[in-house]
Amino acid sequence: MAAIAPSADRICEAVSRLGSETAFEVLARARALEAQGRTIVHMEIGEPDFDTPEHIKEAGVAAIRENYSHYTPSAGIAELRDVIAEYAARFRKMPGVFKRENIVVGPGAKPLIWNTLCAVLDPGDQLIYADPAYPAYASCATYLQAEVTPIPLIESKNFRLDLDELESKVSDRTKVLVINTPHNPTGGVLLRSDLERIAALAKRHDFLILSDEIYSRNFYQGEFLSISELPGMLERTVIVDGFSKAYAMTGWRLGYAIVPENLAPVVTLFNNNTFSCVATFVQMAGIAALKGPDEPVRRMNETFRERRDRLVNGLNRIPGISCKMPEGAFYAFPNVSEATRDDKRLARYMLEDAGVACLGGSSFGKAGEGYLRFSYATSIEQIDLALERIAEHLPRFK
Ligand SMILES: Cc1ncc(COP(=O)(O)O)c(C=O)c1O
């Protein structure tokens, strides 16, 4: 996370507590190199390279033509909230458990992470999260002056949480535990036994789970399990999900939180105070996404699986790299510590010298030191080109 230093001229002190997503910075540098005539393989940003499925685009265009161009309620259009409630409960094998009143719609999952944490964290409260992790959780919690406690993921356990360490770090100030399964940046997936132990802790110590399930459709082995499915967990879980990854809709900006009923009006109040509501025609496209055929989502996922296998098997053939097979999301998180622990410098070298844009693992937290993150949401041809370039350039890295 790159902190912005407050300066004497008008920028407030609180800004120094904000983090940021390195992926956007690397993307900007990669584009600048392309403008100079370089060819870059883009594996830095976490977005499907597919186009949004046709029926969803058509619904968005039709909604604009039909003048869905006015404000909506801050929690979202009633029909969209109903459709999300129905889909989300069915997908999680608990038909009927969610109601419109549980659903808060936002411009992507990210603002709902922010607004949910704003609704629950006071200064001094403790937020626990995985290390490495998507940077938004710690950025928001630190901004709110909560205490953040990272818990390392264990590579030998396919990047599952160290639950003994988690148990030892829970305190009477623990307000929120963030889990993210499948996980960005490692592709790790928590097992039922992990979730059961986490659920028992949450109940014993009375804390909330923020379960970031944005990659719940990008799952390669078995069936997705949400912690909310475990007994007694519905009322203490906020699920964050959205359309960006499953439906290739990153730029549309559409996500949602599934929130216990008492909390939903507070998260909505933060919506009201910030973006007011999501673009109306985008919400209409969201209805079409969830009501329409599911086949495009499954097809995209099958393609991700092929790319995952190609990338990970290829990385493991390169001396100095070892890479666990990710079980979800669309990221590989190879261990490069034999070559260097300075992953950020290696990522810079890969971009500048090899023309492969990727991220240093430590931009997701200290435990990411000595790893790189590659997004395999790109074609097999580009993956092959990246592998060729990495194999050629890594031995020259000093
Ligand atoms: C773990 C995780 N959560 C949430 C998001 C936010 O997604 P969006 O705001 O596009 O819905 C991302 C995006 O990369 C992510 O990786």
The ligand as a MOL file (V3000), in Angstrom:
LIG
                    3D

  0  0  0     0  0            999 V3000
M  V30 BEGIN CTAB
M  V30 COUNTS 16 16 0 0 0
M  V30 BEGIN ATOM
M  V30 1 C -11.1770 -9.6020 -3.0390 0
M  V30 2 C -11.8730 -8.5220 -3.7880 0
M  V30 3 N -12.9430 -7.9320 -3.2370 0
M  V30 4 C -13.5970 -6.9470 -3.8540 0
M  V30 5 C -13.1810 -6.4890 -5.0890 0
M  V30 6 C -13.9360 -5.3380 -5.7050 0
M  V30 7 O -14.6350 -5.6240 -6.8460 0
M  V30 8 P -15.6300 -4.5850 -7.4920 0
M  V30 9 O -15.5640 -3.3170 -6.7330 0
M  V30 10 O -15.1960 -4.4220 -8.9100 0
M  V30 11 O -16.9940 -5.2180 -7.3900 0
M  V30 12 C -12.0680 -7.0570 -5.6990 0
M  V30 13 C -11.5540 -6.5560 -6.9910 0
M  V30 14 O -10.4730 -6.8180 -7.4200 0
M  V30 15 C -11.3910 -8.1020 -5.0290 0
M  V30 16 O -10.3130 -8.6960 -5.5500 0
M  V30 END ATOM
M  V30 BEGIN BOND
M  V30 1 1 1 2
M  V30 2 1 2 3
M  V30 3 2 2 15
M  V30 4 2 3 4
M  V30 5 1 4 5
M  V30 6 1 5 6
M  V30 7 2 5 12
M  V30 8 1 6 7
M  V30 9 1 7 8
M  V30 10 2 8 9
M  V30 11 1 8 10
M  V30 12 1 8 11
M  V30 13 1 12 13
M  V30 14 1 12 15
M  V30 15 2 13 14
M  V30 16 1 15 16
M  V30 END BOND
M  V30 END CTAB
M  END
